[in-house]
Amino acid sequence: TYMVPTTLITLPELPLTPNGKLDTTRLPEPTPTTTEHIAPTTPTEQWLATTWQNLLNIDQISTTDNFFDLGGNSLHVTQLVARIRDRAGVTLHPHALFADPTLERLAAVVDRAGDADTAGYAGNGLVTLHQATGRPPLFLVHPSGGSVTSYAQLAGTLGDDQPVHAIEDPALRHAEAVGDLAARAATYVDLIRQVQPDGPYHVGGWSLGGVIALEMARQFADAGDPVGAVVLLDPGLSNDPQPPDDLSTLSSFVYDLAGLADVTLSDVDPRTLEGLDRDALEEAALDVLDKAGLVPDGLRDEVRLRMRAFTTNVAALHTHRPRRYDGPVTLIRTADGADGSDDDVTWQALCPRLDRRTVPGDHYTMLRPPHLAALATAVRDALGAPVPTPGGPTPALPDS
């Protein structure tokens, strides 16, 4: 399946930090091997392959290819679902792709007239990214953009015994925006209890998601619920209570979306945007994204919706005052990011039992191959889970 690694590297021993923890920055980067191409055969597979090629700008699709591994993002998912509806008359929930992300499995769902496994897709924002048994689930919180698609590859890399759920921003479902992050966290805590009535609770998140996850852990603890791992993936805090102006916020959204898609943007002269009102600035930002190929056909309003969710979240971050949390917290930073930043000093004060880890990549590439494997190893270690070794016994990692 898509979780089986394509490259194995044998090491004489695991590299450790001076305090005996796994040093993911010293793990060698895997060299991808060529996998066998399996051509689509059924009419549905062939049509879907052509659709994926057009959406993702890829020349060749194998039936075993994973939509998210090929670079599919949440906007691509929306566009794909629309094309399946128009071509095959089958209405899929967008989250069906998390359960059936390979070409052959998605084609089978379409051939069954949309009879997909939609467990957890009740419209409440809680998404099952990876169904599994064996370990307590990990709940990941959306970043500023609101979508949880950025976690799709990570969820499938944490092992076939690790269930992973994620919480989307309700604003993406046109729900009423909740600006206060503490109130948002309380809503998300209630969602988690619907899936897991009793702790310990494992929570985490990337970027803004890490900030919300810490508040959720604090609320669980306040209620007397046991909390397990709290995993913060390169989060950021704000020391300025005043949100940035519209131009700065919309520029951040543009660069955030480009970073997620690994796209380089053309330069824009800020002087051409001076004096524009909010609506005009939104249109200018959409034009920049459209020119970069980041606004799929027919989804300009969808991108605008995500832009507004992003700006709401940025404003909420600037007014949020995180509280001290005395439980264990794992803070995962990137090798290409700021080392020893003032942020980390603040996190240490907020979380006295902070365990700081470093993984390869930057804020965006940490979630993608080739850096994904190191991130998954660090997250699994934070969860207290052994790192799986394909084809052999599972070694125990040093205690955290």
CORNOR-V802537 format. One record per backbone hydrogen bond with DSSP energy under -1.0 kcal/mol. CO is the residue of the C=O (numbers start at 1). NH is the residue of the N-H. Records with the same first field share a line. If there is no record, write none. Layout:
CO: NH / NH
//
This chain:
1: 4
15: 23
17: 20
21: 17
22: 24
23: 26
24: 27
38: 63
42: 46
43: 47
44: 48
45: 49
46: 50
47: 51
48: 52
49: 53
50: 54
51: 55
52: 56
53: 57 / 58
62: 65
63: 104
65: 103
66: 70
67: 72
68: 71
73: 77
74: 78
75: 79
76: 80
77: 81
78: 82
79: 83
80: 84
81: 85
82: 86
83: 87
84: 88 / 90
85: 89
93: 96
94: 97
95: 98
96: 100
101: 67
102: 106
103: 107
104: 108
105: 109
106: 110
107: 111
108: 112
109: 114
110: 113
114: 116
116: 118
118: 121
125: 168
127: 166
130: 164
138: 165
139: 204
140: 167
143: 146
146: 169
148: 151
149: 152
151: 155
152: 156
154: 157
159: 162
163: 138
164: 129 / 130
165: 140
166: 127
167: 142
169: 172
170: 173 / 175
171: 174
180: 184
181: 185
182: 186
183: 187
184: 188
185: 189
186: 190
187: 191
188: 192
189: 193
190: 194
192: 195 / 196
201: 228
202: 139
203: 231
204: 141
205: 233
206: 209
207: 210
208: 212
209: 213
210: 214
211: 215
212: 216
213: 217
214: 218
215: 219
216: 220
217: 221
218: 222
219: 223
220: 225
221: 224
226: 201
229: 203
230: 330
231: 205
232: 332
233: 207
245: 249
246: 250
247: 251
248: 252
249: 253
250: 254
251: 255
252: 256
253: 257
254: 258
255: 259
256: 260
257: 261
258: 263
269: 272
270: 273
273: 276
277: 281
278: 282
279: 283
280: 284
281: 285
282: 286
283: 287
284: 288
285: 289
286: 290
287: 291
288: 292
289: 294
290: 293
296: 299
299: 303
300: 304
301: 305
302: 306
303: 307
304: 308
305: 309
306: 310
307: 311
308: 312
309: 313
310: 314
311: 315
312: 316
313: 317
314: 318
315: 319
329: 355
330: 232
331: 357
332: 234
333: 359
334: 337
341: 345
342: 346
343: 347
344: 348
345: 349
346: 350
347: 351
350: 325
351: 354
353: 329
355: 331
357: 333
359: 335
361: 336
362: 366
364: 367
365: 368
368: 371
371: 375
372: 376
373: 377
374: 378
375: 379
376: 380
377: 381
378: 382
379: 383
380: 385
381: 384
389: 392
//
